[in-house]
Amino acid sequence: MFDSLSGKLQNAFRNLRGLGKISEANAGEALREVRQALLEADVNFKVARDFIERVRIKALGAEVVQSVQPGQQIVKIIHDELVDLLGSTNAALNVTGNPGCILMVGLHGAGKTTSSG
């Protein structure tokens, strides 16, 4: 699942990187691809919608640094928002008892058995 999501995000970023100037149309198309990738990865549509809106506001309101291309700046904004969305700190597992019990939940084919192994 993460491989598919990362591949789709890389395609959206590839289209952004070559741009000399970011317009609302360019950003809108790239963000549409990012939203589609998130939805195909089973991210809740409200979370994806809010995420894209936050990125759009930051991207269109941001001043572009001279040494950075505008496309690269949008990629950084998307990265920062993903880090904020997923959490920037590592949460440790609290497994008490002997043996410990962990519930693995996910869609069919998402890698539960592989991760458990």
LODO-849246 format. One record per residue (C-alpha): residue number from 1; x, y, z. Coordinates in nm, 2 decimals, padded with zeros to 4 digits. Layout:
BEGIN
{k NUM	c1 X	c2 Y	c3 Z};
...
END
This chain:
BEGIN
{k 1	c1 00.00	c2 00.00	c3 00.00};
{k 2	c1 00.28	c2 00.24	c3 00.09};
{k 3	c1 00.47	c2 00.16	c3 -00.22};
{k 4	c1 00.17	c2 00.24	c3 -00.44};
{k 5	c1 00.10	c2 00.56	c3 -00.25};
{k 6	c1 00.47	c2 00.67	c3 -00.27};
{k 7	c1 00.48	c2 00.59	c3 -00.64};
{k 8	c1 00.17	c2 00.81	c3 -00.71};
{k 9	c1 00.31	c2 01.09	c3 -00.49};
{k 10	c1 00.64	c2 01.08	c3 -00.67};
{k 11	c1 00.46	c2 01.11	c3 -01.01};
{k 12	c1 00.27	c2 01.42	c3 -00.88};
{k 13	c1 00.60	c2 01.57	c3 -00.74};
{k 14	c1 00.78	c2 01.50	c3 -01.07};
{k 15	c1 00.53	c2 01.72	c3 -01.25};
{k 16	c1 00.59	c2 02.00	c3 -01.00};
{k 17	c1 00.97	c2 01.99	c3 -00.99};
{k 18	c1 01.02	c2 02.13	c3 -01.34};
{k 19	c1 00.79	c2 02.43	c3 -01.30};
{k 20	c1 00.95	c2 02.77	c3 -01.30};
{k 21	c1 00.64	c2 02.94	c3 -01.16};
{k 22	c1 00.36	c2 02.80	c3 -00.95};
{k 23	c1 00.01	c2 02.91	c3 -01.05};
{k 24	c1 -00.32	c2 02.81	c3 -00.90};
{k 25	c1 -00.38	c2 02.59	c3 -01.20};
{k 26	c1 -00.05	c2 02.40	c3 -01.17};
{k 27	c1 -00.09	c2 02.36	c3 -00.80};
{k 28	c1 -00.45	c2 02.25	c3 -00.84};
{k 29	c1 -00.36	c2 01.97	c3 -01.08};
{k 30	c1 -00.08	c2 01.84	c3 -00.87};
{k 31	c1 -00.29	c2 01.86	c3 -00.55};
{k 32	c1 -00.57	c2 01.67	c3 -00.73};
{k 33	c1 -00.32	c2 01.39	c3 -00.80};
{k 34	c1 -00.21	c2 01.39	c3 -00.44};
{k 35	c1 -00.57	c2 01.38	c3 -00.32};
{k 36	c1 -00.64	c2 01.09	c3 -00.56};
{k 37	c1 -00.34	c2 00.90	c3 -00.43};
{k 38	c1 -00.45	c2 00.95	c3 -00.07};
{k 39	c1 -00.81	c2 00.84	c3 -00.15};
{k 40	c1 -00.68	c2 00.53	c3 -00.34};
{k 41	c1 -00.47	c2 00.45	c3 -00.03};
{k 42	c1 -00.80	c2 00.44	c3 00.18};
{k 43	c1 -00.73	c2 00.77	c3 00.36};
{k 44	c1 -01.06	c2 00.91	c3 00.48};
{k 45	c1 -01.20	c2 01.16	c3 00.23};
{k 46	c1 -01.24	c2 01.43	c3 00.50};
{k 47	c1 -00.88	c2 01.39	c3 00.61};
{k 48	c1 -00.76	c2 01.41	c3 00.24};
{k 49	c1 -00.98	c2 01.71	c3 00.17};
{k 50	c1 -00.86	c2 01.90	c3 00.48};
{k 51	c1 -00.50	c2 01.80	c3 00.40};
{k 52	c1 -00.52	c2 01.93	c3 00.05};
{k 53	c1 -00.68	c2 02.25	c3 00.16};
{k 54	c1 -00.41	c2 02.32	c3 00.41};
{k 55	c1 -00.14	c2 02.26	c3 00.15};
{k 56	c1 -00.32	c2 02.48	c3 -00.11};
{k 57	c1 -00.34	c2 02.77	c3 00.14};
{k 58	c1 00.03	c2 02.74	c3 00.24};
{k 59	c1 00.15	c2 02.69	c3 -00.12};
{k 60	c1 -00.04	c2 02.98	c3 -00.27};
{k 61	c1 00.04	c2 03.21	c3 00.03};
{k 62	c1 00.41	c2 03.12	c3 00.05};
{k 63	c1 00.68	c2 03.34	c3 -00.08};
{k 64	c1 00.93	c2 03.14	c3 -00.29};
{k 65	c1 01.29	c2 03.14	c3 -00.16};
{k 66	c1 01.52	c2 03.26	c3 -00.44};
{k 67	c1 01.75	c2 02.95	c3 -00.43};
{k 68	c1 01.46	c2 02.70	c3 -00.44};
{k 69	c1 01.24	c2 02.63	c3 -00.73};
{k 70	c1 00.87	c2 02.68	c3 -00.67};
{k 71	c1 00.79	c2 02.32	c3 -00.74};
{k 72	c1 01.04	c2 02.21	c3 -00.48};
{k 73	c1 00.88	c2 02.44	c3 -00.23};
{k 74	c1 00.54	c2 02.28	c3 -00.28};
{k 75	c1 00.70	c2 01.94	c3 -00.24};
{k 76	c1 00.84	c2 02.06	c3 00.09};
{k 77	c1 00.50	c2 02.20	c3 00.20};
{k 78	c1 00.33	c2 01.87	c3 00.12};
{k 79	c1 00.61	c2 01.68	c3 00.31};
{k 80	c1 00.57	c2 01.90	c3 00.62};
{k 81	c1 00.19	c2 01.86	c3 00.62};
{k 82	c1 00.23	c2 01.48	c3 00.59};
{k 83	c1 00.47	c2 01.48	c3 00.88};
{k 84	c1 00.22	c2 01.69	c3 01.08};
{k 85	c1 -00.07	c2 01.46	c3 00.98};
{k 86	c1 00.10	c2 01.14	c3 01.06};
{k 87	c1 00.28	c2 01.26	c3 01.37};
{k 88	c1 00.64	c2 01.36	c3 01.41};
{k 89	c1 00.72	c2 01.17	c3 01.72};
{k 90	c1 00.77	c2 00.79	c3 01.75};
{k 91	c1 00.51	c2 00.63	c3 01.98};
{k 92	c1 00.64	c2 00.33	c3 02.16};
{k 93	c1 00.43	c2 00.01	c3 02.19};
{k 94	c1 00.31	c2 -00.06	c3 02.55};
{k 95	c1 00.29	c2 -00.43	c3 02.56};
{k 96	c1 00.21	c2 -00.55	c3 02.91};
{k 97	c1 00.15	c2 -00.91	c3 03.02};
{k 98	c1 00.33	c2 -01.23	c3 02.93};
{k 99	c1 00.27	c2 -01.30	c3 02.64};
{k 100	c1 00.18	c2 -00.96	c3 02.51};
{k 101	c1 -00.11	c2 -00.93	c3 02.27};
{k 102	c1 -00.13	c2 -00.70	c3 01.96};
{k 103	c1 -00.43	c2 -00.67	c3 01.73};
{k 104	c1 -00.34	c2 -00.63	c3 01.36};
{k 105	c1 -00.61	c2 -00.47	c3 01.16};
{k 106	c1 -00.61	c2 -00.38	c3 00.79};
{k 107	c1 -00.75	c2 -00.44	c3 00.45};
{k 108	c1 -00.70	c2 -00.76	c3 00.26};
{k 109	c1 -00.35	c2 -00.77	c3 00.12};
{k 110	c1 -00.22	c2 -00.48	c3 00.32};
{k 111	c1 00.07	c2 -00.67	c3 00.48};
{k 112	c1 -00.07	c2 -00.77	c3 00.83};
{k 113	c1 00.08	c2 -01.12	c3 00.81};
{k 114	c1 00.41	c2 -01.01	c3 00.67};
{k 115	c1 00.44	c2 -00.73	c3 00.94};
{k 116	c1 00.35	c2 -00.98	c3 01.21};
{k 117	c1 00.62	c2 -01.22	c3 01.09};
END
